[in-house]
Each structure stands twice: as C-alpha cells, then as structure tokens.
Amino acid sequence: MPETLLTSRTTLGRHPERGAHERETINQILDEGFVCHVGFVSDGQPYVIPTGYARVGDELYIHGSAASRMLRNLEKGIEMCVTVTLLDGLVMARAAFSHSMNYRSVLVLGTASLVEDAEEKMAALRAITEHIVPGRWAETRWPTPQELKATSVLKLPLAEASAKIRTGGPKDKEEDLTFPVWAGVLPFSLVPGKPVEHEASAVHEVPEYVARYSRNAGK
Amino acid sequence: MPETLLTSRTTLGRHPERGAHERETINQILDEGFVCHVGFVSDGQPYVIPTGYARVGDELYIHGSAASRMLRNLEKGIEMCVTVTLLDGLVMARAAFSHSMNYRSVLVLGTASLVEDAEEKMAALRAITEHIVPGRWAETRWPTPQELKATSVLKLPLAEASAKIRTGGPKDKEEDLTFPVWAGVLPFSLVPGKPVEHEASAVHEVPEYVARYSRNAGK
C-alpha cells in the first residue's frame, strides 16, 4: 500500500473521488508548481500570501525577508496551510450547474520551523532557486553572510497533506446530454514567453535552461 | 484622489513601492483572474482553498456546494481572506538573493454573507459563469430551483483590500551588474490550448468565445 498523508482534517467531504493522499501524487503536483499560497492567522485574521517554494524529500521550504510579516508570524511555529494549485482547464457542461474546472491541487497543514543552521539554509535557498529555474543556482552570485541573515527560511514537514484532482470532460446529467450547446474542455497551461534580457546583462546568450524552460520536462 | 481601500491591515510593510490600494487597480487584477485562494479558520486551523469567483461592482461573489466545509464555515460570517495572483514572469538577477517574480496580486479581507434572495443568487451565478467564460451563460441550461438550493453563494464586500505588483527587470546591486551571467525576465502567461469536444456534445462547432478565449481581450 502506498504511504498516505491522510488525517481527518485532510479527508475530502465533497467529491471524495477527486481526493488523493499518496505521497507520490502529492510530490508530483508540488514539483510541477512553484507558486504556493500560504495561509496563516494574525490577530484573528486569516491571510493568504503567494510565494515561491521547493520540496526537498519530505519537507517544504519557503523563504522571505526576515522582516516580512508572514515570516515573522510563521517562524513562531503557528498553524499554517500551504496550497499549490495547477489549473488544467475549463470544463463546459450543458447545465450551468455542472460547469467546473480541471485542476490539481495540494493542501499541506502543519507548523513550520525556522532553519537556523547555515548549511541547511544555503541548501534550502539553492533548492528553491533550482526548483523555480533548474540550472540557475550554479551560475548566480551566491548569498553573502549578510544576505543570508536578511533572509528567513522555513521548513514545513509534509506530514499532513492531501491532493485534489479533477480531470476529464463535463459530467452532465443524462437528460441534459442532448441540450443544444457545445460541451467540452478548454485546456490551459502556464506558458513561458520570449526571454527579455536586462539592459545591463553582462551575458547576451540566453541560457538553455531559460530558452527551453518547461515545468513538466520530466513527463 | 482615487478611492482607496487602505487600512492598517492592508498596508505593506515590505516593498511599499509594490503596493496599490486604488479600486481601479484592484478591479483590473480581479477581472483578469478567475481563480482565487480563499483563506479561513476552522477549529484554529487555517485552510486555503482554490475556487472560482466574479466581481460585480464592489462585491466579490464565490459559490460552491451548500454541503461543502468551506461554504458552511464562511456563511457564518467568519473572517476570511481572498487572494488572487497573476504570475507574469520569473526575474533572473545576477545575485541569487535578488531573484524574484513579476506578479500582480490582490488580497481582500472581510466577512462574507450568504446570498439568500433567489434573484440575486441567480444573477451571481450568471456573473461567475460569465466572468470565467464570457458568452457562456446564455447558451447553457440554467439552474433549476433544486440546483439553486444545492448551491451556496457568498458575497464579500470589496471594502478592505490591497494590490501588490512587481514589474520590470532584475534589481541587482550596482557591484553585481558585471557578474558574468545572463540576467533578465522570462515572461509567463496562462494560455488556452485546443478545445477538446466532449464525446456526446450535441453541437460540434466550437463557439467563438471558446475558440478565441482570452483573459485580457479588453486590454
């Protein structure tokens, strides 16, 4: 049986057929995405903030300015939720009621801890850079001790998580199938455009990892 | 002076130059996007759930199954946060530390109320359908009283909100500019693919609003 990350809090009440709790499914979605939405509570108010991330084994790393409200809150070890959503398409049914979207999303619950070890912190920043632009880290000017100090890195264990996936065409009721309207799916993907070189770039040849950027090269 | 939606809770501590509170800027971002991430707290645990939405004037509408945990929680009028994020590009600087993303995001804070009036509920469902696929509502089989009952619609006033926007190239320190690495931006956009007709579609001609789908047609 595959390892699951199921708890009562990550069980789907609605559409249980869309749920998945296997680590492999969760990891695939986390590895294809690179923007997550982080939820936390401050003074009773929930906030949802987009940020980059990387998965390393069974940990999720996020980072930010040591001065940011989000990082200062989360490093206290408060409850958080990290959600990653990949939009795959718009599902057009006959009934307005049956319209939907195809997507793959992961929700991770838990509390984060501040990465204090300098070596682990550098490795996490490398992982985040490499997760977002594979091949980039080796070419960049690496963080100085001062820059490391100005950056907070948090890790959240991938211990309580669920994936939710919808694929395929519209699911109308039988009696709606003959309704005279086009029905189907309009697929969507996040597509890189033409790289825009910075005016002062010291190198003019676009690196392969930029020119051929793809989120699902391994597929 | 343009109307602003600024409060102490939506003031940016970090990168204030990226902040905007004018209703027009906020509306533009909300109108280009169609997936939001909704944050709320249940039993002390924050949750972040992706869903569709539409803006109508100064209200944001979301909907879902009347049986869903999210809707059942939010209709009580608890504090929530709705965040919409449009990813515009990856910013590659010379310093790993200066890497960033170009994005436009909106964060809305407040409490939602359940839409109980049948006419407003139908209008909200129409608005959500039309926001996600302009032109679709008129062609679909409209909700029955039973379907309306099975759907909850919530409205959140756009009263306390902020936008955060990053555009342009990398912002390295002066002394890093000559570092020998390509620097620039890889733009991103959410692009529709080829429509996939449902096997049982009663109509085979792809409608114009599907074939020419664009999130920023008005630009």
Interface residues (C-beta under 8 A of the other chain):
Chain A: R9 G13 R14 V35 H37 V38 G39 F40 V41 G44 Q45 P46 Y47 V48 I49 P50 G52 S65 A67 S68 R69 E79 M80 C81 V82 T83 T85 L87 G89 L90 M92 A93 R94 A95 A96 F97 H99 M101 Y103 S105 L107 L109 L125 R126 T129 I132 V133 R136 W137 E139 T140 R141 W142 P143 T144 E147 A150 T151 G169 P170 D176 L177 T178 F179 P180 V181 W182 A183 G184 V185 L186 P187 F188 S189 L190 V191 P192 G193 K194 P195 V196 E197 H198 E199 A200 S201 A202 V203 H204 E205 V206 P207 V210 Y213
Chain B: R9 G13 R14 V35 H37 V38 G39 F40 V41 G44 Q45 P46 Y47 V48 I49 P50 G52 S65 A67 S68 R69 E79 M80 C81 V82 T83 T85 L87 G89 L90 M92 A93 R94 A95 A96 F97 H99 M101 Y103 S105 L107 L109 L125 R126 T129 I132 V133 R136 W137 E139 T140 R141 W142 P143 T144 E147 A150 T151 G169 P170 D176 L177 T178 F179 P180 V181 W182 A183 G184 V185 L186 P187 F188 S189 L190 V191 P192 G193 K194 P195 V196 E197 H198 E199 A200 S201 A202 V203 H204 E205 V206 P207 V210 Y213
